[in-house]
Amino acid sequence: MQDTLTTQAPSDKGMLKDSSTTSQRLLSLDVMRGITIAGMIVVNTPGSREYAYPPLRHASWDGLTPTDLVFPFFLFMVGVSITLAFNKRLAKGMSKTPLVTKTVKRTLIIFALAMFLALFPEFDFANLRVAGVLTRIAVVYLICSLIFLQVRTWQGIAILSAVLLVAYWLVMVLVPVPGVGPANLEPGTNLAAWLDRIAMPGRLYRETWDPEGLLSTIPAVVTGLTGILAGYLIQSKKSGEHKIIWMMVTGTALCALAYLWDQVFPINKNLWSSSYVLASSGMAALLLGSMYWLIDVLKYQRWTPFFVAFGMNAITAYVLHGVLISAFLDYDGDGKTLKVESYEALASLGLGMELASFVWSLLYLLLCFIPIWIMYKKKIIVKI
């Protein structure tokens, strides 16, 4: 999906003029997507999960770490891309039917990739986990795309988002859990966990519940919808300065509201709580506003190619990192994997267990970067 916008040409001071418009790719979105994918790879592949630095771990239950922002940031950008790409096609006179067809096709491809990663390399269908990161991306992309094509106004999408978040909150805190008792927000005994156990196909990530389960997909969709709203702002006729101001003010307001809501519905990635949606979307808006100002307005772009390469082939990079890691997990004759041996070698250099774990993840990121960089230099973009 191509991300484009109409923006005003920058002056020598980096501020946007009120005249002359040009159509260009939204570079800041590619960079932010690349930062997110790079972050996914780093947090997914530490040298040792036991010795990963706390900021590189998910919160055990309630709370928020930098790692907890990676996935919702990506869904937020999925929403931004939907607005930019679909509005471009609709402006050219394309009807909704081919857009829906293309959306369904893309959803099925992403889902197929999700199943491939879940099965690779053993292809043990008996223990297949259907839920997961790519599965949720596919579902959120599909639902958000259909909502965008049906609603067609940012006001309608904003109202729908608010309704869904409040409804999810009320369901989670008021509806009793069958076979368990009163409504609760505890791991394994809440309503979302119960629904996962009775309706989610395949293996659950946590035996009795799944962080990418069925009910929590509803607020995850809202994360994508907040990205759609950001896309509307980016494509508005406001000046560049006003777009940035609106993103920063809105992001700050969402974060403030999130931490107020946190008092009664804790910020929790595992539940994808409504407060978590507001907090992560608010921070995503703040980051996108900063990137937009720095990259697309002030034109500080020399540092961007590394992240642009990842951002332009984000799904490819994600699949690659999931496939390549299997080579490091094969056991040798001494009963150790290449990952363990290389991690222990780094630790033996005097780096310490935590730093060695982090360095290992950075080296793995660079390994994944090599084919992505080659694709970038050859202008190869895998369109899904």
Secondary structure in CASP SS format (residue, H / E / C, confidence):
PFRMAT SS
TARGET T0000
AUTHOR 0000-0000-0000
METHOD secondary structure of the structure
MODEL  1
M C 1.00
Q C 1.00
D C 1.00
T E 1.00
L E 1.00
T E 1.00
T E 1.00
Q E 1.00
A E 1.00
P E 1.00
S C 1.00
D C 1.00
K C 1.00
G C 1.00
M C 1.00
L E 1.00
K E 1.00
D E 1.00
S E 1.00
S E 1.00
T E 1.00
T E 1.00
S E 1.00
Q E 1.00
R E 1.00
L C 1.00
L H 1.00
S H 1.00
L H 1.00
D H 1.00
V H 1.00
M H 1.00
R H 1.00
G H 1.00
I H 1.00
T H 1.00
I H 1.00
A H 1.00
G H 1.00
M H 1.00
I H 1.00
V H 1.00
V H 1.00
N H 1.00
T C 1.00
P C 1.00
G C 1.00
S C 1.00
R H 1.00
E H 1.00
Y H 1.00
A C 1.00
Y C 1.00
P H 1.00
P H 1.00
L H 1.00
R C 1.00
H C 1.00
A C 1.00
S C 1.00
W C 1.00
D C 1.00
G C 1.00
L C 1.00
T C 1.00
P H 1.00
T H 1.00
D H 1.00
L H 1.00
V H 1.00
F H 1.00
P H 1.00
F H 1.00
F H 1.00
L H 1.00
F H 1.00
M H 1.00
V H 1.00
G H 1.00
V H 1.00
S H 1.00
I H 1.00
T H 1.00
L H 1.00
A H 1.00
F H 1.00
N H 1.00
K H 1.00
R H 1.00
L H 1.00
A H 1.00
K C 1.00
G C 1.00
M C 1.00
S C 1.00
K H 1.00
T H 1.00
P H 1.00
L H 1.00
V H 1.00
T H 1.00
K H 1.00
T H 1.00
V H 1.00
K H 1.00
R H 1.00
T H 1.00
L H 1.00
I H 1.00
I H 1.00
F H 1.00
A H 1.00
L H 1.00
A H 1.00
M H 1.00
F H 1.00
L H 1.00
A H 1.00
L H 1.00
F C 1.00
P C 1.00
E C 1.00
F C 1.00
D C 1.00
F H 1.00
A H 1.00
N H 1.00
L C 1.00
R E 1.00
V C 1.00
A C 1.00
G C 1.00
V H 1.00
L H 1.00
T H 1.00
R H 1.00
I H 1.00
A H 1.00
V H 1.00
V H 1.00
Y H 1.00
L H 1.00
I H 1.00
C H 1.00
S H 1.00
L H 1.00
I H 1.00
F H 1.00
L H 1.00
Q H 1.00
V H 1.00
R C 1.00
T C 1.00
W H 1.00
Q H 1.00
G H 1.00
I H 1.00
A H 1.00
I H 1.00
L H 1.00
S H 1.00
A H 1.00
V H 1.00
L H 1.00
L H 1.00
V H 1.00
A H 1.00
Y H 1.00
W H 1.00
L H 1.00
V H 1.00
M H 1.00
V H 1.00
L H 1.00
V C 1.00
P C 1.00
V E 1.00
P C 1.00
G C 1.00
V C 1.00
G E 1.00
P C 1.00
A C 1.00
N C 1.00
L C 1.00
E C 1.00
P C 1.00
G C 1.00
T C 1.00
N C 1.00
L H 1.00
A H 1.00
A H 1.00
W H 1.00
L H 1.00
D H 1.00
R H 1.00
I H 1.00
A H 1.00
M C 1.00
P C 1.00
G E 1.00
R C 1.00
L C 1.00
Y C 1.00
R C 1.00
E C 1.00
T C 1.00
W C 1.00
D C 1.00
P C 1.00
E C 1.00
G C 1.00
L C 1.00
L C 1.00
S C 1.00
T H 1.00
I H 1.00
P H 1.00
A H 1.00
V H 1.00
V H 1.00
T H 1.00
G H 1.00
L H 1.00
T H 1.00
G H 1.00
I H 1.00
L H 1.00
A H 1.00
G H 1.00
Y H 1.00
L H 1.00
I H 1.00
Q C 1.00
S C 1.00
K C 1.00
K C 1.00
S C 1.00
G H 1.00
E H 1.00
H H 1.00
K H 1.00
I H 1.00
I H 1.00
W H 1.00
M H 1.00
M H 1.00
V H 1.00
T H 1.00
G H 1.00
T H 1.00
A H 1.00
L H 1.00
C H 1.00
A H 1.00
L H 1.00
A H 1.00
Y H 1.00
L H 1.00
W H 1.00
D C 1.00
Q C 1.00
V C 1.00
F C 1.00
P C 1.00
I C 1.00
N C 1.00
K C 1.00
N C 1.00
L C 1.00
W C 1.00
S C 1.00
S H 1.00
S H 1.00
Y H 1.00
V H 1.00
L H 1.00
A H 1.00
S H 1.00
S H 1.00
G H 1.00
M H 1.00
A H 1.00
A H 1.00
L H 1.00
L H 1.00
L H 1.00
G H 1.00
S H 1.00
M H 1.00
Y H 1.00
W H 1.00
L H 1.00
I H 1.00
D H 1.00
V H 1.00
L C 1.00
K C 1.00
Y C 1.00
Q C 1.00
R C 1.00
W C 1.00
T C 1.00
P H 1.00
F H 1.00
F H 1.00
V H 1.00
A H 1.00
F H 1.00
G H 1.00
M H 1.00
N C 1.00
A H 1.00
I H 1.00
T H 1.00
A H 1.00
Y H 1.00
V H 1.00
L H 1.00
H H 1.00
G H 1.00
V H 1.00
L H 1.00
I H 1.00
S H 1.00
A H 1.00
F H 1.00
L C 1.00
D C 1.00
Y E 1.00
D C 1.00
G C 1.00
D C 1.00
G C 1.00
K C 1.00
T E 1.00
L H 1.00
K H 1.00
V H 1.00
E H 1.00
S H 1.00
Y H 1.00
E H 1.00
A H 1.00
L H 1.00
A H 1.00
S H 1.00
L H 1.00
G H 1.00
L H 1.00
G C 1.00
M H 1.00
E H 1.00
L H 1.00
A H 1.00
S H 1.00
F H 1.00
V H 1.00
W H 1.00
S H 1.00
L H 1.00
L H 1.00
Y H 1.00
L H 1.00
L H 1.00
L H 1.00
C H 1.00
F H 1.00
I H 1.00
P H 1.00
I H 1.00
W H 1.00
I H 1.00
M H 1.00
Y H 1.00
K H 1.00
K C 1.00
K C 1.00
I C 1.00
I C 1.00
V C 1.00
K C 1.00
I C 1.00
END
